[in-house]
Amino acid sequence: MSRIASFHLISEPTWKAPAAIARLGLDRPRLSRVDGLRFWRLLGTGRGADTGPGADLRRTALFAVWENETDLERFLAGHSIGRRWEQASEAWHVRLRALGGHGRWRGIDPLEDIEAGSGGGRIAVVTRADVRLRASRAFGRAGREVDAELHTAPGLIGVVGIGEAPVGRLATFSLWESAHAVREFAFRMPRHQQVIRETRDGDWYAEELFARFEPYGSSGTWNGRDPLASPINP
């Protein structure tokens, strides 16, 4: 069996927000001992669908790579963290097959040896960057502009800002109706294209990652529904 990736989005009631944030640190040693978990990042999230500055202290995320699907199933059903997620206010889980990409995440290629997807349907995209301190102001300004443009993009199903730190180590997870929709946003949206040039010319990133996945096997809800459960829009 080949490796697979997964993404998990967990929301708690407001009164549990301090515990949710604390677990971003407390769960790390426990995850490091999970059988079959080859790569993982515990992440904070932005507010709602906003990928700019700001944080939702009630909501956290996990991106993970598993030795095989059985290891993921065992974690969700039997590990104390997986069982705790079942008691959350809301939780959404999706399994991911690789469709390509480039870059690294803290020096590691998370796409290595992940089972290849077919690429004929919906697409999940993870973008991630370590922003150099000297570029943080320019990045923040550009990020707000690109976020506004992103939410007008045809074919966008949903997006959440994620990150390992409030400043500097930032990422997004997004769902799209098709690979065509991803390409149209990446290469046709004018402000996004301009920002790509600015990041390269200004050497804004110490490290970056762009990864595409085939999402499958989703369960639970994200903002009250499973965004992958509805029919694909033409």
N, C-alpha and C positions, 0 to 999 in steps of 0.2 A: 504494500500500500504506500502511496506517495504522501508527502507532506501536504497539509492544507493550512490556510490561514483563517482567522476568524476575527470579527469585530463585535464588541459588546458595549451597549449603552445603557447605563443604570441610573435611575432617578429615585431620589428619596424625598420624603416630606420635608418641609422647611425646618422643622424642629430637629431633624436628624442630620442637617447639613454639617455641623462640626464633626460628627462621626464619619460622614462620607469623605470629607477632606483628610481627616486623620488616617483613613485607610489607604490613601495614596502612598503613605509611607509604611504603615504597619503591615500591609499585605505583601510588600515586596519580598521579605525573607520567606514567606510561605509560598509564594509563586515560584521562587527560585528552586524549590524542592519538589515541584509537581512533575510526576513522571510524564514523559513525552512532550513537555512544553519546551520547545527549542529556542524560541525568541518571544519576548513580550515587552510591552510598554504600558504601564499604568498612566492614565492621562486625565487631566482636568478638562473641562469643556467651557465653551463660550455660552453666552446667553442666547437661548432660542436658536435661530438659524444664522445668527451674526457670527461672522468669522473674524471680526475685528477685535479691538481691545475689550476687555470685560470678561467676567467669569460667572458661571452658574454654580454656586457652591453646593447645590443639591445633586448635581449630576456629574458622574465620572464615566470613564470609558476604558476599555482594554483592547489593544490590538495584539494578536498572538499568532504564533506559528506552531503547529503541532506535528509531531512525527507521523501521525495518521489520525483518521477521523474517530477511531475508537478511543484514543486518548482524550479528545475533546468531549466525547459523549460521557466518558467516565468522570471527567472533571465537573461537567454540568450536573450530573446526577448524584455524584457521591462526595465531592469535595465540599468542605465547609463554606468556601467562598461561593461556589456554585449554588449551594442550598440557600445561602443568605440572599443571593440575587432573586430567588423565587419569592422572597418575602418583601422585595422592594416595591415602591409605589408603581414603578414601571420599569420594564427591562426589555430590551430588544437585542437579539442575537442573529448573526448572519455568518455563514461559511463562505469561504472565498477560494477560488482557483485563479492561478496567475495568468495574466494576459500580456505581461511585459512591463517594461519600465526601466528606470536607471537611477543610480545614486545609492547612498548608504544612510543608515540610521545609527548614529553613534558608532561609526566605523564598521557596521555589519550590513551585508546585503540580505535583507529579509526575504527576497524573492528566490533565493537559492534553493533548488530542489523542490519547490512547490509544484503540485500537480497543475498541468496546463489546462486552461478552460477553453471552451469552444469559441467564445467571442461573438456569438450570433444574437445575443439578447441584451439585457440591461448590463450596465457597467458600474462598478464601484471604483472610485479613485481615491488614493491617499497621496496627498502632497505634504511635504515636510521640509523645514529649513532650520538650520542654526544661523540666526541673523547676527552678523558682526555688530558689536556695540556701536561703532561709529556710524553704522547705517540704520540704526534703530528708528530714528526720527523719520527719515525718508521712507523706510519700510512701513511704518505705522500709517503715514499719510497715504501712501499708495495702496496699502491694504484696505483702507476704508473705501477708496474709490473703486477698487476691483470688486469688493464685496457688493457694492451697489449694482455694479454691472452684472455680476454673477446671478443675482436674483431676478434679472430680466432674461436670462439665457433660456431659449427654448430647449425642452428636454430635461431640464433639471428636476429631479424628483424630490431630493432633500439634501441638506448639507448641515454639518455641525463643525464648529471650530474646536480643535483639540490641541493639547500641548503638554509638554513635560514641565514647563515653567511658565509663569505669567508673562515673562518677557524673554524674547530670544529664541527659545526652542518651541516653535509653533508649527501647527499642522492643520489639515482639514481632512474630513472624510465626507465624500459626496456620492450620491446615487444619480445615475443618468439613464434615460430611456434607451440610448444606443451609443455605440462608438462614434457614429456620425455626430451626435449631439455634443460629445466631448470634444471632437475635433473642431466643430464650429465655434465653440466657446474659446478653445485654446488658440485658434489661428485667425478668427474673424472678429472677435470683440476688440475694438480699437484700444481701449485703455489697458486691457490685459496684455495685448501685444506690446504696447509701449513700456509697461512695467517689466516685461521679460527683458527688453533691451536695456532698461535702466539697471536691473539687477546684474546683468552681465558686464555692462560697461563700468559700473561702480563697484563690482566685486562685493556685493552685499552679503553673500552667504559663505560661511566657513564649510558648510556641508548641506547637501540637499537630496531629496528623494522625490521621485514621481513614479507611482506604481498604479497599474490598472488591474482589475480583478473581475472575474465572473462571479456575481453573488448568487448563492443558492442556499436552500435549506434554512430560510429565515424563520424566526419564531418570536412571539411576544409583540410588543407595540412600541412605537416611537411617536410621541405626540398623539397618543390615542389610537394608532392604527399601525398595521404592518405595511410600510410603503411599497413593498414588493408583492403584496397580495393582489393588487388591482391589475386589470389587463393592461398590456403595453399599449401606450397611445401611438397612433399611426404617425 
